[in-house]
């Protein structure tokens, strides 16, 4: 009996130590399994652009600027200050929550194609077709985050360095001589751009999806906005293929990519109490852009809408009477998508904006 009692004492002392050691081992294994590019807590500190690359950061920026200047000379850039400033501010906010080491510029191209593209070095262009077709700011932010990811991971020059699509070393000579044989034409801008800048390998596209979703999440947006837009575009492909040519050529969105993106959102991204889905500023910019591009059509649509008038003093309805607004109605809020605080499950709960006239931009709502 004494022997069994002593054995029990020894086991009582050793088992807790074994459990602690096992827990530490499991923790080490878990940390080893966690890939650096999936650690959202390290965004901005990660070097996501590692890999064979014959171009320095300086050369990459110079190369991208060379093409960006060419695009601005030939494409029709939207110069409206409100639209241009909004898109640039939206892009800069996402870029601040990325791993990129490049400064960014964001410009709007007048084109009906639903597309956006980024050149090496941080030069991004957004088509008016994308802004008009997207229903929410989160959808536009999802596309921009994907493009920022391509730049952050240096996909253009890395792919070109591998020699898979184009030899970028000949670009200066090609530009000087005006010869563009063997190069793709960007439908979005009407400017010849090397294929390496428009079409990436399947692995690079998946990586841009993974990183872009993280940047979207880090900036406070609903990460499902990225998938939502591409699912809508996929359903439109049968009815309006011409409008989708650009984005489906440069960013072919297959079912497996959508599934991979959804899985990443479930396994990598910690749940937040709420996400920004939409803002009234986006809706105003979208309306303004539509008016700038086709004022006659927008005025005709406005004329067809029913008009309501409110009784003024004395109960008389006057055309110039405007409904009074309370102080609460004057306050503006972004549309939010709320998520459960525990378990990662998310529930839909939207706060509709009250006043559509003046609203400070709200890009991120803290939990």
JOBEL-V731544 format. One line per field, one symbol per residue. ss: DSSP state (~ for helix, > for strand, _ for the rest). phi: phi as a letter, one per 40 degrees, with the letter a starting at -180 (. if undefined). psi: psi as a letter, one per 20 degrees, with the letter a starting at -180 (. if undefined). A space follows every 10 residues. Layout:
ss = ???
phi = ???
psi = ???
This chain:
ss = _~~~~~~~~~ ~~~~~~~~~~ ~~~~~~~~~~ ~~~__~~~_~ ~~________ ______~~~~ ~~~~~~~~~~ ~~~~__>___ ~~~~~~~~~~ ~~~~~~____ ____>>>>>_ _____>>>>_ __>>>>>~~~ ~~~___~~~~ ~~~~~~~~~~ ~~__~~~~~~ ~~_____~~~ ~~~~~~~___ ___>>>____ >>>_~~~___ _~~~~~~~~~ ~~~~~~~~__ >__~~~~~~~ ~~~~~~____ ~~~~~~~~~~ ____~~~~~~ ~~~~~~~___ ___>>>>>_~ ~~~~~~~~~~ ~~~_~~~~~~ ~~~~______ >_~~~_>___ ______~~~~ ____>>>>>_ _____>____ __________ _______
phi = .ccccccccc ccccddcccc cccccccccc cccccdcbcc cbdgbccccc hdacbcdccc cccccccccc cccbcccccd cccccccccc ccccccbbcc bbcbbbbbbc acccaaabcd ggbbbbccdc cccccbcccc cccccccccd cdcfcdcccc ccgcbacccc cdcccccgcb cgbcbcccbg bcbdddcbbb cccccccccc cccccccccg ccccdccdcc ccccccdccb cccbdccccc bccccccccc ccccccbbcc cbcabcbabc cccccccccc cccacccccc ccccccbbbb cccggccbcc cbccbccccc cbbccbbcbc cbggcbbcab bcccbbcbac cbcabcd
psi = hhghgghhgg hhhhghhhgg hgghghgggg hhhoqhijni ijphiqnijq rppjprgghg ghghhghghg ghhhropoip hggghggggg ghgghhkajq jqqqqpqppo piqnrqqpqq ikoqppqhhg hhhqhrhhgg hgghhghhhg ghjlhghggh hikhgqnihi ggggghijpk pjqqpohhik pppqhhihpr rhghghhhgg gghghgghij qoiihghggh hghhhihhhm hhhjgghigh moorhhhggh ghghhhhhpq qqhqqpgqqh gghggggggh hhhmhgghhg hhhiqqppqq pbpjjppqhi pqpqprhhhi qpqqpqoqqq hqiiqqqpop opqgpjgppq pohpoq.
